[in-house]
Amino acid sequence: MNFSESDRKQIEEKGLTIEEVNKQIDLFKQGLPFINLMKPATINSGIEQFSKVQKEAYISHFQGKRDEISMVKFVPASGAATRMFKFLFQFLEAYSPEKESINSYINRHKASGLSIFLAGLEKFPFYDEVIEQMKASIPEFDKLSVNEKQLAFLNYMFHDKKFNFSNYPKGLFPFHKYKDHIATAFEEHLFEAGLYASSNGKADLHFTISEKHNHKFDEEFKRIEEIVERKTKTAFNIEFSFQKESTDTIAVNSKNEPFRNPDGSLLFRPSGHGALLENLNEIKADIIFIKNIDNVVVFEYEEIVAEHKMMLAGYLLSLQERSFENLAILDTQNIDQKTIYKIADFLTEELNLILNPEFEKFSTKYQIDYLREKLNRPIRVCGMVKNEGEPGGGPFWVKDESGTISLQIVESAQVDKKNKHQKNILKNATHFNPVDLVCGVKNYKGEPFDLKQYVDKKTAFISMKTKTGKNLKALELPGLWNGSMANWNTIFVEVPLITFNPVKTVNDLLKATHQIS
């Protein structure tokens, strides 16, 4: 593709190269393959299930090591709260108070989300503050009808300068109401980190946020720092980063030519959460906990969440230690066949790796090289919850183009739904990915892996978008815990549903794990 001088300048200012952009355009032209599912990962076939004794042993192992290792809790937090209110925006746009009551609208449109929201209104953590503002601003507030009060409440939530909830970052939206204060998801992540992601009385957290909200997070941390540190007896070191512009991808039109803005410039778009691999790659801790910003609970449930995080971390450390021991053995000059097969058994039985069928025919030297290459990789232990019909990814056995079978977290968008066999495998998944990961990102010599070397670039995907009324194709990089970690050693462990409490809509805040009992 030939680019003009101004194009070249724009590409370079993004931190990209002409070669990288041409490779992206080639992906649009060639198309991207669907993932090839072999079968769902299930208990005893890709997913570990621990007894109470095993769980306690792994927690104990972690507790014994936590002050010797460096840890960071990594939280993707760039999302806005806007999507939480989609059903409320639809109501405000369509509703006409002159024509019908809100109850009539609910019945006519079968608007169950709106009905639940209004029925639980007083239980939301922001209720009292909004009502107080309304009473101060609206003369004779108490004389308004129920219908008028409800409609006014919604308008204050989104249009009052004080609230303007639709423009909040999700991490700073009021999530939980305690006796003496309102807690955001950001604050709950700090309390949680004090329980499992701290060592020697210190906790390091890294939030990836939208650059425009940087000052808001800084202000929130300053506001809560003293009380959180006092209650947790933990000193917090908080870092923020933004999605790098160099991870943006070029958009193309229907002819796979670069899409141009009205001023003639190239259109680049953010490339999804897979772009955060760049941010993750800059963290040099021994282990990294990964959890989404909206997956938090009120204080009374934090202990059980922390227990399972420590269990995953203890299991990771145990597997990592044995991997490192085996790598050290592979580095020795004299290694016999019995030891080679013992290490091979560790890979298949403990790391769920499926070896090349020709492994036994390899020369001794090639067997050693092969085992070393398989072992010397980043490792992740991923919590999985029983499938309750939530949308999103899950654990599967997948075969790649070279015939290698491995465990992967797969999003439904990666699967060819027109293929009945693939669709049935997807449908029969027993577990769901709650984004509950503990990652080992250093090798057996204590050196950090370059995580960009372990991405399956063919697991990117193309989506259809519009800009100024014109159709375009957008390229999303392999998802952070999907294709971006495709070539890591991956272990799945069942964790209870109590550990998965996302807030996808505002009504999720009415669930027990977000309410003080």
Residue pairs with C-beta under 8 A, 6 or more apart in sequence:
1 21
1 22
1 25
1 258
3 11
3 18
3 21
6 264
6 265
7 258
7 266
8 18
10 265
10 266
11 17
11 18
11 21
11 266
14 245
14 246
14 248
14 268
15 244
15 245
15 246
16 246
16 248
21 250
24 249
24 250
24 475
25 250
25 252
25 256
25 258
27 460
27 462
27 475
28 252
28 256
28 462
28 473
28 475
29 256
31 462
32 458
32 459
32 460
32 461
32 462
33 401
33 458
34 414
34 415
34 416
34 419
34 422
35 396
35 398
35 408
35 410
35 414
35 415
35 459
36 398
36 399
36 400
36 422
37 396
37 397
37 398
37 410
37 415
37 422
37 425
37 426
38 396
38 397
38 398
38 399
38 405
38 425
39 45
39 396
39 397
39 425
40 394
40 395
40 396
40 397
40 425
40 428
40 429
40 430
40 431
41 47
41 384
41 394
41 395
41 396
41 397
41 407
41 431
41 492
42 430
42 431
43 49
43 430
43 494
45 397
46 352
46 395
46 397
46 407
46 492
47 384
47 395
47 430
47 431
47 492
47 493
47 494
48 315
48 491
48 492
48 493
48 494
49 493
49 494
50 58
50 311
50 315
50 493
50 494
55 307
55 308
55 311
57 314
58 310
58 311
58 312
58 313
58 314
58 315
58 318
59 307
59 310
59 311
59 314
60 314
61 314
61 317
61 318
62 310
62 311
62 313
62 314
62 317
63 310
63 314
65 314
65 317
66 198
66 199
67 199
67 200
68 199
69 199
69 285
69 286
69 287
69 317
70 199
70 204
70 284
70 285
70 286
70 287
71 197
71 198
71 199
71 203
71 204
71 285
71 286
71 287
71 288
71 289
72 197
72 204
72 205
72 206
72 283
72 285
72 287
72 288
72 289
73 189
73 193
73 197
73 203
73 204
73 205
73 206
73 288
73 289
73 290
73 291
74 205
74 206
74 208
74 279
74 280
74 283
74 288
74 289
74 290
74 291
75 171
75 189
75 205
75 206
75 207
75 208
75 290
75 291
75 292
75 293
76 208
76 273
76 276
76 290
76 292
76 293
76 480
77 169
77 170
77 171
77 185
77 186
77 207
77 208
77 209
77 293
78 169
78 208
78 209
78 210
78 242
78 243
79 169
79 170
79 171
79 293
79 294
80 166
80 167
80 168
80 169
80 170
80 210
81 165
81 166
81 167
81 168
81 169
81 170
81 173
82 166
82 167
83 504
83 505
84 170
84 173
84 503
84 504
84 505
84 506
85 157
85 158
85 165
85 166
85 505
85 506
86 505
87 111
87 113
87 114
87 117
87 505
88 114
88 117
88 154
88 157
88 158
88 506
89 158
89 166
91 105
91 111
91 114
91 154
92 154
92 155
92 158
94 105
94 109
95 102
95 105
95 151
97 147
97 148
97 151
100 108
101 147
102 114
102 118
102 147
102 150
102 151
103 147
105 111
105 114
106 112
106 114
106 115
113 505
113 507
116 507
116 510
117 506
117 507
118 150
120 507
120 510
121 127
121 150
121 153
123 177
123 509
123 510
123 515
124 174
124 177
124 506
124 509
124 510
125 174
125 175
125 176
125 177
125 182
125 183
125 509
126 157
126 163
126 165
126 174
126 182
129 163
129 174
129 182
130 153
130 156
130 157
130 163
131 153
133 156
133 160
133 162
133 163
134 141
134 149
134 152
134 153
134 156
135 141
135 142
137 160
138 144
138 152
141 149
144 152
156 163
157 163
157 165
158 164
158 165
158 166
165 173
169 209
169 210
169 213
169 216
169 217
170 185
170 293
170 294
170 503
171 184
171 185
171 186
171 189
171 207
171 209
171 217
171 293
172 184
172 185
172 186
172 213
172 216
172 217
172 220
173 184
173 185
174 182
174 183
174 184
175 183
175 184
175 185
175 188
175 296
175 503
175 509
175 514
176 182
176 183
176 188
176 296
176 298
176 509
176 514
176 515
176 516
177 183
177 516
178 298
178 299
178 516
179 516
184 220
185 293
185 294
185 296
185 503
186 207
186 217
186 220
186 221
186 293
187 220
187 224
187 228
188 296
188 297
188 298
188 302
189 205
189 207
189 291
189 293
189 296
190 203
190 205
190 224
190 228
190 232
190 236
191 228
191 231
191 232
191 299
191 302
192 296
192 302
192 305
192 306
193 203
193 205
193 234
193 236
193 289
194 203
194 228
194 232
194 233
194 234
194 236
195 232
195 302
195 303
195 306
195 309
196 289
196 306
196 309
196 310
196 313
197 203
197 204
197 205
197 289
197 309
198 232
198 234
201 233
201 234
201 235
202 234
202 235
202 236
202 237
203 232
203 234
203 235
203 236
203 237
204 236
204 237
204 239
204 285
205 236
205 237
205 238
205 239
206 238
206 239
206 240
206 241
206 279
206 283
207 217
207 238
207 239
207 240
207 241
207 293
208 240
208 241
208 242
208 243
208 276
208 279
209 217
209 240
209 241
209 242
210 242
211 242
214 240
214 242
217 240
218 240
221 236
221 238
225 236
228 234
228 236
229 235
229 236
241 279
241 282
243 270
243 275
243 276
243 279
244 275
244 278
244 279
245 268
246 278
247 270
247 271
247 275
247 278
247 477
248 268
248 269
248 270
248 271
248 275
249 268
249 269
249 271
249 474
249 475
249 476
249 477
250 258
250 259
250 266
250 267
250 268
250 269
250 475
251 258
251 259
251 267
251 268
251 269
251 465
251 467
251 472
251 473
251 474
251 475
252 258
252 259
252 472
252 473
253 259
253 470
253 471
253 472
253 473
254 471
254 473
256 473
258 266
258 267
259 266
259 267
259 467
259 470
259 472
259 473
260 266
260 267
261 267
261 467
261 468
262 468
267 467
267 472
269 465
269 474
269 475
271 475
271 476
271 477
272 476
272 477
272 479
273 479
273 480
274 460
274 476
274 477
274 478
274 479
274 480
274 482
274 483
274 484
275 477
276 480
277 451
277 452
277 455
277 477
277 480
277 484
278 452
280 288
280 290
280 441
280 451
280 480
281 450
281 451
281 452
283 441
284 441
284 442
284 448
285 441
286 440
286 441
286 442
287 313
287 316
287 317
287 438
287 439
287 440
287 441
288 438
288 439
288 441
289 309
289 313
289 437
289 438
289 439
290 435
290 436
290 437
290 438
290 439
290 480
290 481
291 435
291 436
291 437
292 435
292 502
294 502
294 503
294 504
295 434
295 435
295 436
295 500
295 501
295 502
296 501
297 305
297 498
297 501
297 513
297 514
298 513
298 514
298 515
298 516
300 516
300 517
301 498
301 501
301 513
304 496
304 498
304 499
305 498
305 499
308 383
308 436
308 495
308 496
308 499
309 436
309 438
309 499
311 493
311 495
312 381
312 382
312 383
312 436
312 437
312 438
312 493
312 495
313 381
313 438
315 381
315 491
315 493
316 379
316 380
316 381
316 438
316 439
316 440
316 491
317 440
319 350
319 351
319 379
319 381
319 491
320 379
320 440
322 346
322 350
323 346
323 351
323 375
323 379
323 444
323 489
324 444
326 343
326 346
326 371
326 375
327 372
327 375
327 376
327 443
327 444
328 444
329 335
329 339
329 343
330 343
330 368
330 371
330 372
330 375
331 372
335 364
335 368
337 364
340 364
340 367
340 368
340 371
343 371
343 375
344 355
344 359
344 367
344 371
347 353
347 355
347 371
347 374
347 375
348 354
348 355
351 375
351 379
351 489
351 491
352 407
352 490
352 491
353 374
353 406
353 489
354 404
354 405
354 406
355 370
355 374
356 362
356 370
359 367
359 370
362 370
374 489
375 489
376 443
376 444
377 449
377 454
377 487
377 488
377 489
378 439
378 440
378 441
378 449
378 451
378 454
378 485
378 488
378 489
379 439
379 440
379 488
379 489
379 490
379 491
380 437
380 438
380 439
380 440
380 481
380 485
380 488
380 489
380 490
380 491
381 437
381 438
381 491
381 492
381 493
382 395
382 409
382 433
382 436
382 437
382 481
382 490
382 491
382 492
382 493
383 434
383 436
383 437
383 493
383 494
383 495
383 499
384 394
384 395
384 431
384 432
384 433
384 434
384 436
384 492
384 493
384 494
384 495
385 431
385 432
385 434
385 494
385 495
385 496
385 497
385 499
385 500
386 430
386 431
386 432
386 494
386 497
387 394
387 429
387 430
387 431
387 432
388 432
388 497
390 432
390 500
391 412
392 411
392 412
392 432
392 433
393 409
393 410
393 411
393 412
393 432
393 433
393 479
393 481
393 482
394 409
394 410
394 426
394 429
394 431
394 432
394 433
395 407
395 408
395 409
395 410
395 429
395 431
395 433
395 492
396 407
396 408
396 409
396 410
396 425
396 429
397 405
397 406
397 407
397 408
398 405
398 406
398 407
398 408
398 410
399 405
400 406
400 456
401 458
406 486
406 490
407 490
407 491
407 492
408 482
408 486
408 490
409 433
409 479
409 481
409 482
409 485
409 490
410 426
410 482
411 479
411 482
412 426
413 461
414 459
414 461
414 482
415 422
415 423
415 426
416 422
416 423
417 423
417 426
431 492
431 494
432 500
433 481
434 495
434 499
434 500
434 502
435 481
436 495
436 499
436 500
437 481
439 488
441 448
441 449
441 451
442 448
442 449
443 449
451 484
451 485
453 487
454 485
454 486
454 487
454 488
455 478
455 483
455 484
455 485
455 486
455 487
456 478
456 483
456 486
456 487
457 478
457 483
458 483
459 478
459 479
459 482
459 483
459 486
460 475
460 476
460 477
460 478
460 483
461 475
461 476
462 473
462 474
462 475
462 476
463 473
463 474
463 476
464 471
464 472
464 473
464 474
465 471
465 472
465 473
465 474
466 472
477 483
477 484
478 484
478 486
498 513
501 508
501 511
501 513
501 514
502 508
503 509
503 514
508 514
509 515
